[in-house]
């Protein structure tokens, strides 16, 4: 919906700019994440959510007050907060007797709920418990997914897509080796996803390529998959659809390999090498002996042709 089509039009230039900023774009900004506290929470799930918030800064915002929100019963309050803060991702910390230490992750599409997954937190170790140096703020993490469930199971495949959307940050075209500082590992085992966080260390190896080591920095947790609310195939396909303006047009006879190298194919017709005019050089000129041999050959060919003509005439 554009500013002109709105029923309630903005009265100030500042309000108009704020509304235009929230309008859909061909290349969207980095997705923002809202972190909520439910009516009843536990210290474990709140600390875990704060650790994830620290890893996602500055593309995340945490709400200090508690909110009486139950997303699986009513998702309307989250949709209102999403419109207000222009955030398409959310996390909610909850806790009750039936589902202790509960964390819900979800995402929006066109200001309505798209996907949502509920996880139980077990074997949690926070960022502060690892007495090692941490990564810089705003670092784009390297996401690693281990386990056949992420490929074979439809529900885990959608959860993988949700986790990628949650932690990938902005899209980059080029990667610098020194920029790979953070690794987030997700391992699917039965009904659990093991979350581990590492810092990449570049050690001396005696050659140009450094030796790489991983140092765990936290947080560490086992996520139990409890409930999911996934979009239909049609809605998910529509949400993944790219605008026509961003689609790369295929060029004829040009191909690109996996490493990004472009190859072009040229179609050349049949060439008569004998008729091609080459560069005149002294070294390529014929000697007198070669010229005499060529003249003799021509004379012999002419004599043979004349004899054939005489024979043909006599037969007629």
PyMOL commands that set and color helices and strands:
alter all, ss='L'
color gray80, all
select helices_A, chain A and resi 13-21+43-56+76-85+149-152+154-167+177-179+233-239+244-246+273-275+282-284+288-315
alter helices_A, ss='H'
color red, helices_A
select strands_A, chain A and resi 33-37+60-66+89-94+102-109+112-125+142-146+182-189+192-203+211-216+220-229+254-256+262-264
alter strands_A, ss='S'
color yellow, strands_A
deselect
rebuild
show_as cartoon
